[in-house]
């Protein structure tokens, strides 16, 4: 009997952010951006993988998104799925 692939692909980018927003009850990018202390456009550019945020934003992103630094860096495709900090 063949084993089924039980490992699901890790979400990244906007897919990860939308999933996280839904989990936390955020209803817009604007609200998340305000929680982080940045504008909505920059938040969108970070999670659409157009540009990378400053490392100085990481603590605020972790707080607002209730996620570890590694989880956010993986979502932003800065770290690979199997990389560790």
Kinemage of the C-alpha trace (Angstrom):
@kinemage 1
@onewidth
@group {chain A} dominant
@subgroup {mainchain}
@vectorlist {calphas} color= white
{ca unk a 1} P 0.000 0.000 0.000
{ca unk a 2} L 1.482 3.346 -1.048
{ca unk a 3} L 1.884 6.068 1.499
{ca unk a 4} L -0.083 9.235 0.814
{ca unk a 5} L 1.692 12.549 1.035
{ca unk a 6} L 0.553 13.827 4.406
{ca unk a 7} L 2.896 16.803 4.342
{ca unk a 8} L 1.153 19.848 2.942
{ca unk a 9} L 2.979 22.624 1.158
{ca unk a 10} L 3.856 25.448 3.513
{ca unk a 11} L 2.071 28.680 2.675
{ca unk a 12} L 4.195 31.701 1.848
{ca unk a 13} L 3.687 35.287 0.773
{ca unk a 14} L 0.180 36.659 0.543
{ca unk a 15} L -1.343 33.197 0.997
{ca unk a 16} L 0.364 32.912 4.380
{ca unk a 17} L -0.599 36.456 5.366
{ca unk a 18} L -4.268 36.003 4.408
{ca unk a 19} L -4.412 32.723 6.316
{ca unk a 20} L -2.818 34.361 9.374
{ca unk a 21} L -5.186 37.348 9.157
{ca unk a 22} L -8.173 35.012 9.064
{ca unk a 23} L -6.854 33.049 12.050
{ca unk a 24} L -6.326 36.237 14.070
{ca unk a 25} L -9.552 37.958 12.984
{ca unk a 26} L -7.962 40.810 11.027
{ca unk a 27} L -10.319 42.029 8.321
{ca unk a 28} L -7.955 44.144 6.212
{ca unk a 29} L -4.335 44.753 5.309
{ca unk a 30} L -4.810 48.276 6.647
{ca unk a 31} L -5.520 46.996 10.164
{ca unk a 32} L -2.488 44.685 10.123
{ca unk a 33} L -0.263 47.452 8.767
{ca unk a 34} L -1.425 49.816 11.523
{ca unk a 35} L -0.652 47.169 14.150
{ca unk a 36} L 2.862 46.805 12.738
{ca unk a 37} L 3.337 50.559 12.304
{ca unk a 38} L 3.815 50.615 8.526
{ca unk a 39} L 1.633 51.544 5.565
{ca unk a 40} L -0.564 49.033 3.769
{ca unk a 41} L 1.388 49.326 0.526
{ca unk a 42} L 4.634 48.261 2.169
{ca unk a 43} L 2.934 45.350 3.900
{ca unk a 44} L 1.540 44.222 0.554
{ca unk a 45} L 4.951 44.548 -1.145
{ca unk a 46} L 6.625 42.480 1.568
{ca unk a 47} L 4.146 39.619 1.360
{ca unk a 48} L 3.838 39.725 -2.424
{ca unk a 49} L 7.602 39.139 -2.260
{ca unk a 50} L 8.411 42.293 -4.240
{ca unk a 51} L 10.713 43.649 -1.548
{ca unk a 52} L 12.037 42.641 1.843
{ca unk a 53} L 11.313 44.408 5.123
{ca unk a 54} L 13.974 45.841 7.369
{ca unk a 55} L 15.081 43.486 10.120
{ca unk a 56} L 14.011 46.236 12.546
{ca unk a 57} L 10.361 45.484 11.619
{ca unk a 58} L 10.575 41.838 12.613
{ca unk a 59} L 9.652 42.285 16.318
{ca unk a 60} L 6.564 44.349 15.414
{ca unk a 61} L 5.561 41.850 12.728
{ca unk a 62} L 5.946 38.990 15.216
{ca unk a 63} L 3.789 40.807 17.769
{ca unk a 64} L 1.037 41.813 15.332
{ca unk a 65} L 0.902 38.446 13.571
{ca unk a 66} L 1.515 36.397 16.738
{ca unk a 67} L 4.207 34.401 14.969
{ca unk a 68} L 7.824 33.489 15.556
{ca unk a 69} L 10.618 35.229 13.640
{ca unk a 70} L 11.365 31.967 11.803
{ca unk a 71} L 7.719 31.567 10.744
{ca unk a 72} L 7.581 35.095 9.331
{ca unk a 73} L 10.946 34.770 7.586
{ca unk a 74} L 9.753 31.527 5.989
{ca unk a 75} L 6.501 33.203 4.908
{ca unk a 76} L 8.571 35.972 3.313
{ca unk a 77} L 10.748 33.296 1.650
{ca unk a 78} L 13.853 34.689 3.334
{ca unk a 79} L 14.355 31.336 5.062
{ca unk a 80} L 13.646 28.037 3.360
{ca unk a 81} L 10.987 25.679 4.726
{ca unk a 82} L 13.602 23.477 6.446
{ca unk a 83} L 15.892 26.314 7.621
{ca unk a 84} L 16.190 27.180 11.294
{ca unk a 85} L 17.326 30.295 13.139
